[in-house]
């Protein structure tokens, strides 16, 4: 008997006992659906996290430091980082602040109210769709764009002269420009920030169009303007852009050494933190993979239960078809032919269950992505193929014992069976 005939016989056997076949496949269906949903959702979250990191730029180093005596460490640390030109492309202090930004009839406070409505919903219980969100306000150097992977789309970027002369200027992200100016050109226009006039000198090109909490919804000011926008603000965090992954390792080591000398081996004079985002990215991926393995392993227990169910039903099938096996053996069927027939039947049973499980897993992934993380997640092709392959392999593994038992039946004894 060839493979095609064996598949036809297996298919007829499954259709002949529809109810029993469905109940047998249930464990496989639930297992595949659970594993696919969990692994795909975590994988999608990890991919979105990596996409956000890539949008910010690679080879970035985050530096945080502060003295216990309250003295400003900013200028010393900033000057040292600027000296690392052989390994570093840019350095910018990081400082964010809150303020009321107004242009014409548009105010960030009104956008803030819209954001509040988005979370609370409207009076009839429905969720409002909000496109205007209040911008994130940052202080930065003339190298802010380099450090944060921005490109100028209109106008110009901050310059060292803007920093040195305390100029009241700003650069808008693409989303912030759209929220305040719609389709008008913002360059040269004046916005007020806490009542103070600031001239828009440029707009960054869009780099993060899909995220609601967009990296494009920013306004960047010279860090020297903190004296009027955020008096008393002390910068304790920097972003350093390394030239390459290897340069990031070198720069991280050198900055660590500098801060150790400045603040003490055991941080007696202050605290500091230096880490390359390449390390964080790898740690994030490793954690997501570990979480996928743990949760996927727990869900895979149902696959084991389903496999045991397959073995059980195949043993029942062998008992029910003892006379059929005896007749085939009596007319010359080889043991390998009997084994092949029952293995194919077990594999088809699990394969059909796997296909149904993949469908439910895809639906579960979509629902989990929307409800849990507000993301549009689809299972990857590799996960889908792996799930189907796993279901077929389970059928073969758990079908080996029943198939071997069927092939060992003696023709005379099998023909005597009722």
C-alpha positions, 0 to 999 in steps of 0.5 A: 500500500502506498502513502496516498492510499494510507492517507485516504484510509486515515481520512476515512477513519477520522471522518467515520468517528467525527465526535471521537476525533474532535475530542481527541484533537481538542488537546492538540488544538488547545495546546497549539492555540495557547503556545502560538498566542503566548509566543506570538504576543511576546515576540510582537511586543519584543519586536515593537520594543526593538523598533522603538529603540531602532527609531531612537538610534543604535549605539547610544549610551545613557549616562546619569550622574549626581553629587551628594553635596549638591554641586553641579556635575554637568559641565565637567561631565559634558566637557569630558564626553565631548573630548571622546571624539575618537569614539563618539559622534555626539553628546547631549544633555537630557532634560525634560520639563513641563510648560504651556505651549501656545500658538494661535488658538492651539494650546498644549493644555487643551491637548492635555485635556484631550488626552484625559478624555481618551482615558476616561471615555465620553459620557456614553461610555465610548472611547474617543479617538484623539490625534492631538497629544501634548508635546514632550518638551526637551532641552538639548545641545546642538548634537541632540538630533545626532544622538536621537536619530533625527534628521532635519526636514525643514529649516535648520537644527540647533547650532553651538551659537544658539546654545552659547547666546541663549537664543530663544529658539526651538525645533519641532518634531513632525507630530508636534508641528502637525498638531500646532500648525496643521499643514502650514510651514512652522519655520519662522513662526513664534510660539509662546512657552509659559508666556515667553516667545520662542522662534521655530527654526526647524522641523525634524523629519518624521521617523515614528509615524505608527506609534500613538506615543510618537517620538515625533511629538517633541519640541527641543530647546537649547539647554541654556534656555533652562535658565528661563524655562526651568530655573534651578534645573540641574542636568544629571543625564546625558545621551552619548552617541558612539560611532559603532558598537565597538566604540560604544564599549570603549566609550562606556568603559572610559566614561565609567573610569572618569566617573569612578575617579570623580565620584569615588570607587564606591561612589562615596561622593555621588552616584552614577550609571553608565550603560550602552543601549546595545546592552539593554537591547540584548538584555531585553531580547534575552528576557523576552526569549526566556519569558516565551520559553517559560510561558510557552513551556507551561502552555505546551503541557496541554500538548503533552496531554493531547499527545497522550490522548492521541496514543490512547485513541490510536490504541482503541483504533488498533483494538477495533480494527484487529480483524482488518489488520489480520486480513491485511497480514494474511494476504501479505502486508508487511509490518512496515505497511501496518506501521505506516498506516497507523502513523499516517492516521495519527499524524493526520489527526494531529495535523488537522488539530494543529491547523485548527489550533493555528487558526485559534492561535492567530485569533488569540494573538490578535485579541491579546495584542489589542487588549493587552498592549494596544498593538496589531500583532500577527503570528510570524510565518516561522512560528506558524510553520513551527506550530504545524510541524510540532503538531504533526511530530507529536502525532508521529511520536505518540502514534509509534507505540500503537502502530508497533503494537498493531504490526506485531499482531499475528494474522491467525490470532487477529482473524479470530478476533470478534 
